[in-house]
Amino acid sequence: MSDAQESLSCFIVPVTEHHLLLPQPAVAEVVTQQFMREIPGAPPWLTGLVEWRNEQVPVVSVETLMGAAPEPRNRLQRMLVMHGLEQFPGLTYYALQVRGIPHPLKIRPQDLEASSEPDPGDGSIARRVRASGVTCLIPTLERIEGLLKEYLQRL
């Protein structure tokens, strides 16, 4: 198998204090929204809803999910609209709140180094790795989607 076949197209995405490493096929679009509707009584990691392609898409803060204090709301919010991997009814898409512009890159298994930093114990982060010289968190998208499903079923 050639190196090109073994590589995966990814994004390194800055969030407040970390970088996320995400597979490009999981990302539907990078958007900047001026309006995010709050969800009364939602947990702090569920920062609101945005309208995207005539759908109400829930927005998740991965860092708040990991235990960081919620960020103050800015007028403009950048987010990655993600394809729902688990195919839960009503959760075709969701968004991850991000800070910067995603940087595309091709990753091969040998390009990743395991990080010695501990992972948070809540299951929201699958691994902490170094990719292209940057320490990145690989979120457990299935866990995030499961938490969204649990919360949205209560509404």
C-alpha positions as CSV (number, residue, x, y, z in Angstrom):
1,M,0.0,0.0,0.0
2,S,1.4,3.4,-0.9
3,D,1.9,6.3,1.6
4,A,-0.9,8.2,-0.1
5,Q,-3.3,5.4,0.6
6,E,-2.3,5.2,4.2
7,S,-2.8,8.9,4.9
8,L,-5.9,10.5,6.2
9,S,-7.0,14.1,5.4
10,C,-7.4,15.9,8.7
11,F,-7.8,19.4,10.2
12,I,-5.9,20.8,13.1
13,V,-8.3,23.2,14.7
14,P,-7.5,25.8,17.4
15,V,-9.9,26.0,20.3
16,T,-9.4,28.2,23.3
17,E,-6.5,26.4,25.1
18,H,-6.0,23.4,22.9
19,H,-6.0,22.1,19.3
20,L,-8.3,19.4,18.0
21,L,-7.3,16.9,15.4
22,L,-10.4,15.9,13.3
23,P,-10.8,13.8,10.2
24,Q,-11.9,16.0,7.2
25,P,-14.7,13.7,6.1
26,A,-16.4,14.2,9.5
27,V,-16.6,18.0,8.9
28,A,-19.5,19.3,6.7
29,E,-18.5,23.0,6.7
30,V,-16.6,25.7,8.6
31,V,-19.1,28.5,9.4
32,T,-19.1,31.9,11.2
33,Q,-22.4,32.7,12.8
34,Q,-23.5,36.1,14.2
35,F,-26.5,34.6,16.1
36,M,-26.6,31.6,18.4
37,R,-29.8,30.9,20.2
38,E,-29.4,29.8,23.8
39,I,-31.1,26.7,25.1
40,P,-32.7,27.4,28.5
41,G,-31.4,25.0,31.2
42,A,-28.8,23.4,28.9
43,P,-25.6,22.1,30.3
44,P,-22.7,24.5,30.0
45,W,-21.0,22.4,27.2
46,L,-24.1,22.8,25.0
47,T,-23.7,26.5,24.1
48,G,-26.7,26.9,21.9
49,L,-28.3,26.4,18.5
50,V,-27.4,27.9,15.1
51,E,-29.4,27.8,12.0
52,W,-27.5,26.1,9.2
53,R,-29.0,25.1,5.9
54,N,-32.5,25.6,7.4
55,E,-31.7,23.2,10.3
56,Q,-31.3,24.0,14.0
57,V,-27.8,22.6,14.8
58,P,-26.7,22.2,18.4
59,V,-23.3,23.7,19.3
60,V,-20.9,22.0,21.6
61,S,-17.8,23.4,23.4
62,V,-15.4,20.5,23.7
63,E,-13.3,22.4,26.3
64,T,-16.3,23.1,28.5
65,L,-17.2,19.4,28.2
66,M,-13.7,18.6,29.4
67,G,-14.3,20.8,32.5
68,A,-13.1,24.3,31.5
69,A,-15.1,27.3,32.4
70,P,-17.6,28.4,29.8
71,E,-16.4,31.1,27.4
72,P,-18.2,34.4,27.3
73,R,-20.3,34.7,24.2
74,N,-18.8,36.8,21.3
75,R,-20.8,38.4,18.7
76,L,-19.2,36.2,16.0
77,Q,-18.8,32.5,16.6
78,R,-16.7,30.2,14.4
79,M,-17.7,26.6,14.4
80,L,-17.3,23.3,12.5
81,V,-20.5,21.7,11.4
82,M,-20.0,18.0,11.8
83,H,-21.7,15.1,10.2
84,G,-23.5,12.9,12.8
85,L,-21.6,9.7,12.7
86,E,-23.9,7.7,14.9
87,Q,-27.0,8.4,12.7
88,F,-29.2,9.3,15.7
89,P,-32.7,10.5,14.6
90,G,-32.8,14.3,14.8
91,L,-29.0,14.6,15.0
92,T,-27.9,14.7,11.4
93,Y,-25.5,17.5,12.2
94,Y,-24.0,19.2,15.2
95,A,-21.3,21.9,15.6
96,L,-18.1,22.2,17.5
97,Q,-17.2,25.7,18.7
98,V,-13.7,26.7,17.6
99,R,-11.5,29.7,17.9
100,G,-9.3,29.8,14.7
101,I,-9.2,28.6,11.2
102,P,-8.8,24.9,10.6
103,H,-5.4,23.9,9.0
104,P,-5.7,21.0,6.6
105,L,-3.1,18.3,6.5
106,K,-2.5,14.7,5.5
107,I,-1.6,12.4,8.5
108,R,0.0,9.0,8.3
109,P,0.2,6.8,11.3
110,Q,3.9,7.4,11.6
111,D,3.3,11.2,11.7
112,L,1.5,10.9,15.1
113,E,3.4,10.8,18.4
114,A,1.6,9.8,21.6
115,S,1.6,12.6,24.1
116,S,2.7,12.1,27.7
117,E,0.0,14.5,29.0
118,P,-2.9,12.8,30.7
119,D,-6.3,12.7,29.0
120,P,-9.4,14.0,30.9
121,G,-11.2,11.0,32.4
122,D,-14.7,11.9,31.1
123,G,-14.3,10.0,27.8
124,S,-14.7,13.1,25.6
125,I,-11.1,12.8,24.5
126,A,-9.9,9.6,22.8
127,R,-6.2,10.5,22.7
128,R,-3.7,13.3,23.1
129,V,-1.1,13.3,20.3
130,R,1.5,15.4,18.6
131,A,0.8,15.9,14.9
132,S,2.8,18.2,12.7
133,G,4.6,19.5,15.8
134,V,1.4,20.5,17.6
135,T,-0.1,18.8,20.6
136,C,-3.7,17.9,19.7
137,L,-6.7,16.4,21.3
138,I,-8.6,13.7,19.3
139,P,-12.2,14.0,20.5
140,T,-14.4,11.0,20.9
141,L,-17.1,12.1,18.5
142,E,-19.3,9.1,19.4
143,R,-19.3,10.2,23.0
144,I,-20.2,13.8,22.2
145,E,-23.0,12.6,19.9
146,G,-24.3,10.3,22.7
147,L,-24.4,13.2,25.2
148,L,-26.2,15.4,22.7
149,K,-28.7,12.6,22.0
150,E,-29.3,12.1,25.8
151,Y,-29.9,15.8,26.3
152,L,-32.0,16.4,23.2
153,Q,-34.3,13.5,24.0
154,R,-35.3,15.2,27.3
155,L,-36.5,18.4,25.4
